[in-house]
Amino acid sequence: MNKPPDIARIPVDHDDIDTNVSSNEHFGSVLEARLSRRSLLRGGAASAATAMLGALGLGGCGGSSDDAPATSTPPVVVTPPAEKLLGFTAVSKSLADTVVVPAGYTASVLYAMGDPLTASTPAFKNDGTDTDHENRAGDQHDGMEFFPLSSLGAASTTANDRGLLAMNHEATIDEKLSAFFLHPNGGTMSLPRPAGEVDKEMALHGLSVVEVRRTGAKWETLKDSSFNRRVHQQTEIEISGPVRGNALVVTKYSNNGTKIRGTLNNCGTGKTPWNTYLSGEENWSGYFTRASTDDAARGDKSVVSLKRYGRDAGAASRHGWETGGVEDKYQRWNLGRKGASLDGSDDYRNEMNGMGYIVEMDAYDKTRAIKKRTALGRYAHESAAFGKVVVGQPLAVYMGDDSRNEYIFKYVSTALWTAADATPLDRIATGDKYLDNGKLYVAKFLADGTGQWIELSIANPLIAAYAAYKFADQADVLVNARLAGDAVGATRMDRPEWCAVNPVNGEIYFTLTNNSNRRVEPSGASQAAPDAANPRVYTDMKGSTAQVGNPNGHIIRVKEGAAGSAATSFRWDVYLFGAEAAAAAATVNLSGLSADQDFSSPDGLAFSAATGICWFQTDDGAYTDVTNCMMLAGVPGQVGDGKKVTLSHPRANGTSLNVDTYVGLAATPDTLKRFLVGPVSSEITGIAETPDGKALFVNIQHPGESTASANVGDPSKYTSQWPSNAGYGAGKRPRSATIVITKNDGGRIGT
């Protein structure tokens, strides 16, 4: 979500992620076969595969052994591509209240907040009086995935003209308590909150599935589709994996710790090799409250956990949902120990332990249970990206914890991949097989360009003997994955958000959005010194405001060791450093960005399975005096294709702190271009495509967010009126919406 330059995801300020669109079918040989088609590149004079592999520099791919630490290698010599892959003219930075795409492309609004999902739901009036939000598109469209449908309406992996968009609805535009654009007069800005307002806001959070179809050149939603659905805060969801039935998730609603209502603050996504939808729960802790006396009432180690996840005693909730009434659906947002039981079965003291997971849903089948996959750990999840899928090897899922100075994680399944599981009869049961049993690791990045995956296990002596928190069992380790990462000394990162896997070579990319708490000389536990993987500390001016730390963020990438998904060592470098083009090349603009490439605060991230393009999006506050948020297209290289750089940071005592880092090959006009700029105060997020790469779906989140709630009745004071100013829908209140981008000549997007 658009925010001040590098603020972490705090209760009143949330944002999102992107999608991993690389399903099993598109990995390995299938992708390489697609990339070899002459139609991939403009002109068609050279072999597409030759051009792509040359651009990626695949001739020098070496792996590190897991029997010995990975070692740094000289830069890889990269052969320039025979032709340009990015066949469009870069768009300029923009402050206009519109979506800007390159010449030769069309962006059309497809699906906006409030749009009906049933034939009986009335059209959206967009004046704050609308009801029945359980049957409408939710708010703040975020990560999403495209699930193809055959002409007969069956699950597919290849259909291009019909499909389902499964989507996250992260949050609501709000100021103080009220989600003000959702209510006729801006909503109630004091406690208690009216039940009707709370019900509407709870309904707008969660997930949706909507059928979309292309007829000729036009895409549209089908509001009478039997596939359409909403998942919101009253939807029952199963707790699955090692935490299921554990004492930590026992509540008044679920005395046996097996279920919970709703999924909250959903950001990034993923798509499993068996064709299901994954959603990450991100900034969930801010929705809960605790009384100032609750530490004393608890008197146990749960206080340590609550504070580590951002819920101090006396912390106010974001929306005051707990004040909507005496019913459980409101009282569940109060974490106070109010009952007499020892296990929490008579109150909601453990309710927050049921939030913060990767959620799996079968977009094709409403009858199947939705499950929280607890084996993947509990933290501020963004997306979940599968490593390269190989028959007979375990599956790896890569994830980030989106907050300042938090960690990067990997999950490795116990089960080995079987090809038949790509098309199973029961997709959720297949998720049980691969996502409920495995090992969770956290990343430690070393100064020599290598790294280690450290297992988060109760058997790890550092975890078993951790003095700050006494772990009871493996479920406790997973529920408190942040504390387990603390115990093993994992690397504190600059807000890990989306991650995606390059389908050509299997390297993993993570966006590190920004970090205002990076300091040369840290003051307090909330700050961290620069290190090799997070090397920059600088001042960036936004007008007269000094933005300190790493305001512009970067994208780091990892190459696994010889054991692939199961590797415990890796090599790494920084694919791109966000920066203004005019910033100092030696200390800030380390990737050599030009005016057609410069960006700040990378967030959403995905690789196109059809073209190999690396798409990434921004969620920025540091550069928004110059441009609205954007989406860029890159031709990825590989780890080791750049050079080592030493940054020298002056200390107060006159000495310097020297930090070595590893910078990928500098950007050129042929390897990185700005493709899209969004409306005012919006975040660009969510990337999904049809299998042929000819339709690209992108979300425009919270346009007009900087509007003051006092101006809700005066459209002339809205900072954005999109998408109504683009001819979509009633009213002038801004709405999050999904757009579909097509190429006017019918070709693949970006090439």
Secondary structure by P-SEA (a helix, b strand, c coil): ccccccccccccccccccccccccccccaaaaaaaacccccccccccaaaaaaaaacccbbbbbbccccbbbbccccccccccccccccccccccccbbbbcccbbbbbccccccccccccccccccccccccccccccccccbbbbbbccccccccccccbbbbbbbbcccccccccccccccccccccccccaaaaaaaaaaccbbbbbbbbcccbbbbcccccccccccccbbbbbcccccccccccccccccccccccccccccccccccbbbbbbbccccccbbbccccccccccaaaaaaaaaccccccccccccccccccccccccccccccccccccccccccccccccbbbbccccccbbbbcccccccccccbbbbccccccbbbbbbbbbcccccccbbbbbcccccccccccccaaaaaaacccbbbbbbbbbccccbbbbbbbcccccccccccccccccaaaaaaaaaaaaaaacccccccccccccccccbbbbbbbcccccccccccccccccccccccbbbbbbccccccccccccbbbbbbbcccccccccbbbbbcccccccccccccccccccccccccccccbbbbcccccbbbbbbbccccccccccbbbbbbccccccbbbbbbbbbccccbbbbbbbbbccccccccccccccccccbbbbbbbbcccccbbbbbbccccccccccccccccccccccccccccccccccccbbbbbbbcccccccc
